[in-house]
Amino acid sequence: MSFCGSYRHGDVEFLLKPIQVEPIRDVLEKERLIQSGARHYSEMLSPESLPSDRYLALFEAAYDANRDRMARDCLVLAALIARRRPQGITLVSLARAGTPLGVILKHLLERVIERSASHYSVSIIRDRGIDEVALAYILERGHEPESIVFLDGWTGKGVISRELEQAVAGYNRRHRVNLDGGLYVLSDLAGSAACAASTEDYLIPSSILNATVSGLVSRSVLNEAIGPGDFHGCVYYSEFAGQDRSRAFADGIVEAGVELAMRHGLPQALPVDVARVGAESRAFMLAAMALHEITDANLIKPGIGEATRVLLRRSPQRLILRDPGSPDVAHLVVLAGEKNVPITVDPSLPYQAVSLIRSGQDG
């Protein structure tokens, strides 16, 4: 059964099964379990807590500083989607970072481009693929395969975009359909998306918060509570309702987008050099693995969005910043200070931020 989280009915249908999950409070133990292969990351959740007043102030500052930039990129993405889906549009966001983007795009498509769109949010999990029960549900609702557009906020190393492409290709073969497995994002740092408004590592404000900007929904879960016919799971944090920013954030970006379109029309998409970005991403990963003596690429998280996720819910070993004085990384400096994570400054960094995850073999 689908639900809308803390969003309005009609904004999104989460194709996720609300379940109870006992959080793993010992983050170092969680890392040991993941890195040893004893448990998959999707089987566990770290506890989520409300942000401090200081951190929330940084979110508000990031929103004020980057609202128009994000609104412009959302307009670019909405126009590209409308052009590439002339018959119908079914937005399928990848829970959970893709969900705020999908809500915003649905409203911009309807209010600015005058195209109706349905919006679902589904789970995709590294090494385990996309939720095929959710895909079947969407198709059974009568949405044409050619109308589907997969959304996420950004790419880091391109792991999820490649996972999506492979999972959808397999689904197409088995079910004889023709879904487009390309990923649409605001910012493509890996050069792996099918469509992106930008390739710059800028602060997408929704990347700063967890559930309270994503409909009060957790990261998706795939454990023993999920049966063969179930959607992948999630935790719904109803206790955070008083601090929820999900609707207000999406509404603010939509209003900024509508105003920009009224004043200047739809912005033109800037050229994206996917080959250059992809080559830069691969070169950085090889160099970083050698420099930091890391053999598991999953322990390196490039870009502001991915670096933030590490500091919020993983066990960070080090934070690397291009310019620690940049407002775009102010929240990362605060998080690093709260968690006693050392910061290295590297002016040559191709991204604004990179987080290294502590190896489970470390003491």
N, C-alpha and C positions, 0 to 999 in steps of 0.2 A: 504494500500500500504506500502511495506517495504522500508527501506532505510538503508544506511550503516553508518550514522553519519559522523564523521571525519575519520573513518577508510577507508582502501582501499576497493574497490569493491571486493567481494570474501572473505574478512576477516570475515564479519558478516552481517546478515540481522536483523535489529531491527524490530520486529513485534510490533510496537508501533505507535500510531497516534500523530503526532506533533500538539500541540494545544497551545493556548495562555492562561496563567494562571496568574492572578494578585496575586503576592506573599503577604503573610501575614507578614508584617514587624514587628508587635508587637509579639515577640516570647512568651511573657507571656500570651497574649490573645489566641494565638494558643494553648498553653498548656491547658488553661482553657476550650477551645472548645473541645479539644480531650478528656480530662479527665472527663468532665461533660457528654460526650456522645452527645453533641450538633452537632458535626461534626466528621467524621472519618478522621484519619490522611491522608489517601490516597486522600482526596478531596482538600488538601491544600499543598502549597509549601512555604518554607522559601526562601527569596531572596538569590541567590548565588552571590558571588563576587570573584574576582581574589585573589589569595593568595598574601600576602606581600612578598617583596624580602627576608626578614628574614625567613619567613615560607617556601618559595620556596627553599632556601638554605638547610633547614632541610630535605625537600623531596629529594633533590639531594644527601645529605649525607646518608639518609636512603637507597636510591637506591644503592649507591656505597657499603654500608656495607652489604646489604642483597640480592644483585643481584644473587650471586652464590647460596645462600641458597634457594631462591625462584625458581631459574632455576632447581636446583636439584629436588625439590619437584614437579615441573611441569613435569619433566621427569618421576618421579615415577608414577604420576597420569596418564600420557599419556600411559605408559606401562601397567598399570592396566586396563585402558579403552580398549586398544587394545586386551588384553587377554580376557576381559569379553564381548566384542562385535566382535566376529570373522567374522561375515558376513558383517556388514556395521556399520558406525559410524555417528550418527547425534547428534552433540553437541547442547544442549539447555541451554544456560546460563540464570540465573535469573538476570534481570536488577535491579540495574546496577552493583553491586559489582562483579557479576559473569562474566561480559562481557570481561574485560581485560584477565581474565583467559582463557575464551573460545577462544579468538583470539590467545593467546600464544599456547594453546594445539593444535589447528588446524594446526599451522605451525610445531610444534614439531612432531605431528603424521605423517605429510606428509614428512618432511625433515629427520627425524631420524628413524622413524619406517616404513616408506614407506606405510602408510595407508591414503587413502583419507578420508576427513571428511567434512560434511556440518556443518554450525554454524548459529544458530538463537539466538536472545536474546528476552526473553519474560518477561511479568510482572507477579509477584505473590505478593499478598497483604495479610497481616495478617488479619484473620477473614473474608476475602472475596475470598480467593482462587486464583487459577491460571487462567490466561486468556485463556478460553476455545476456543475463536475465533482463537487465535494464535495456539493452539494445533491442531485444525481442519485444519488450513492452512498448517501446517507442514505435516500432514498425507495426505492431498489432493495433496501435491506435490510429493507423491509417496515414501516417506520415511517409511520404515517398522517400526512398533511400537517397535520391539525388538532392533532396532538400536539406540534408543533415550537414551541419557545420560544427566541428569540434573546437572548443575554446579553452584556452588557459591564459593565465596572466602573463607569463614570460617563459623563456627557456633559460636554463643554466648551462648544463653540458649537453643538453639535447636528449637525455635518457628517456624522458616521458614521451617526447615526440616520436622517438624511434620505437618505443614500446607500443604506442598507439598505432603507428603504421603497420607494425608486424601483427598486432592483435586483430586489427580490422581486416587485413589481408586474409588471415586465417578464417575469420568469421565469414567473409565474402565467399571463400571457396566452399566452406561447409554448408552455407545456407543459400548459395547461388543468388546473392544480391550484389549490389555495386555501391557500397558506401565509400565515400572519399575519406581516407584515413589521414589526410593532411591536417596539421594543427594550425589554428589561427590564434595569434597572440598579440599583445601590445608591444612587447619588446623581445626580440629574438637575439639573444647573446651567443647562441651556439650555431647560428646559420642552419638550423634544422627544421624550422617551421615552414609550412606551405605558404603562409601569408602573415605579414607582420607590419604594424604601423611604424616600427622603429627598430634599430639594432643597438640603441644607446642604453647604457646601464644607468638609468635615472630612477629616482625614488617614486615607485608606484605606491601611493599612500596605504592602500589596502594590504600591502605586504608587511606592514608594521605590526598589525594586530592578528589575532587568531580568530576564535569563534565569534567575537563581538563585532566583527566586520563581515562575517560570512554566514549570517542567518542563524547564529548560535549552534552551528553544527561542527562536530569534530572532524579531524582527518578520518578518512574511511578506514574500516576495519574488516579483515577477513580472517576469522578464527573459527573455533568449533561451534560458535553460536549461529553460524550461517549455514543453512541447509541448501540442498541442491537447487531448489526453486526459489530461494530468497535473493533479494538484492543484497549487495555488500552492506555491511553494518556501519553505524555511526553512533556517537553519543550526542544527545540533544541537551545543551546546557541551559535549561529553563531558569536556573538560579542566577544566571547572568543578565536576565532581561533588563534590570534597572540600569545597566551600563552598556546596553546594546547600541551600536552605531550603524548597524547594517542598512536599515532603510535610509537613515539620514545621509549616510555616505553616498549611497547610490543616487538618491534624489538630488544631492548637491552636484554631482558630476553630470547628471542628466540636464539639470537646469543650466549649468555652465555650457554644456554642449548645444542646447537649444539656442541660448543667447549668442554663442559664437556663430552658429549657422545663420541666424537671423541677420546678424551684422555683416558677415563676410561670405556667406554661402558655404558649401561643403569644401573643406580643405583638400588640396591635391596630395595624393600619396607621394612621398619622396622616394627616389630610387633606393633600392636595398641591394647591396652587394653581398649576396648570400655566400658566394664562394670565398670572398675575402674574410668574412666573419667566421665562417666554418674553419678555414685554415688557421686563423688567429686563435680560435678556441682550442683546436687540437694541439697547436704549438705550445700554448700556455699550459695545457694539462701535462704534456710530456715534460716540459721544463720544471713545472711545480713538483711533479712526482719525483724527479731526479734531485731537485734542490732540497726537498724536505724528506727524502728517503721514504716515500710512501709507495707501497705496491698496490694498494686498493684505491682505484679512482673514485669510489664512492665516498672516500673520506675527504675529498676536496670539493668545496661548494662555492663556485664563482658567482659573483653578482650580488647586488644588495638584497634582492628577494630571498635567494638561497642562503646567504650569510645570516640573514635575520632568522630564518627558520632554525638554523643550527643553534643560535644563541637562545632561542626561545624554548627548544624542546630536545636538544641533543646534548652531548658532552663535548664542548668546544675545547680544542687544544691551543688554538691561536687564531687571532683575527688580524688580517692583513688589510691595510687601508692605503689607498693612493694619496689621499689628503684628509687627515683626521679633522681638519678645520671645516670641511665641507658640510653645509647644513643637511645634505642628503644622507650623511652617515652619523649624524648626532645621536640618533637613537641607538646605533650600534655601540658607540662609545659609552653610553649610559649602561647598556646591557653588559658590556665587557667589564665595566667597573663593578657592577653588582655581582658578577659571577667570578671576579678575579681572573679574567682571561687576559693574557698578555697581548699587547697590540704591537705589530710591526708596521712600520711605514715604508712603502715602496712606491716612489713617484713614477716608476716605469710600468706599474700594474695596468693591464689593459681594461680592468674593471674598477669600479669605485671601491669594491670590497670583495674579499674572499675569506671564507671561514674554513679552517682545518678541524676535522673531528678527531678527538682523541682515540688512538688505537686501543682496542680492547686488551692488547698485550702490554700496554703501559701499566706501571705500578700505580 
